Amino acid sequence: KRKIFWSNIIRNISRARKVIADSQHTKDDILKYSAYKRDDIVVIYEGVSTEFIKIEKDKIDKKFRFNKPAILHVGHDNFYKNVEGLIKAIALLNREAVLVKAGPISGRQARLFRKLNIDFAQFTNLSENELVQVYNSADLLVYPSWHEGFGFPILEAMACGCPVVCSDRGSLPEVTSSAAIKVSPDDIPSIAKAIEKVLGSQELRQELTEKGFKQAKKFSWEKTAQETADLYNKIA
């Protein structure tokens, strides 16, 4: 099924007058796996919903409040998200913390939680309002993916004032710029060290928060829509 899916994508790309990529990294991937013309691939970044904002602590439901530093991961449990690497990194911390998972956990990941005695809280099927509360409650988002074409959670976290530690792979350095601490997803001790660094410094958390606000403002759906409309008008 996967082979059929990708072959259809490549075939349809070859028929398109223009191709929109949601990041420069995605554009590079298209060029890597197809013979499409570079100049006809247009990068138009996606946006972040205006619902993702900083909120007061008293607006956060009690079920989303934690009595330990909260390390957040938002997303599914597919292998490329590197959730197991994050679990192993938390096991190396010299402080107590809770891993907050907004999304599914695989059986293998659940076994690793138990084996390493990691404290974790899981939330699934969250509404957008609830997800905003989780971002605001967390001390930082850690996103150590091996690959991402864009990476919505890092923008959502930054828009909510949540500091970000993320992978230096895929589109993540491109989307975060200097507003996040970047680490190799293969280097578990370095992930743990970055987490310790952020949790241990209020000054650093504030710096990342301020940079995150500024970076997130660069990505809006209004801008995405306008650039997309401009491209359609250009080729109409």
Salt bridges, closest charged atoms under 4 A:
ASP29 OD2 - HIS25 NE2 3.53
ASP29 OD2 - HIS147 NE2 3.02
ASP40 OD1 - LYS18 NZ 2.93
ASP40 OD2 - LYS37 NZ 3.09
GLU84 OE1 - ARG108 NE 3.23
ASP119 OD2 - LYS68 NZ 3.04
GLU130 OE2 - LYS63 NZ 3.49
GLU148 OE2 - LYS81 NZ 2.69
ASP168 OD1 - ARG169 NE 3.69
ASP186 OD2 - ARG169 NH2 2.33
GLU196 OE1 - ARG95 NE 3.02
GLU207 OE2 - LYS211 NZ 3.14
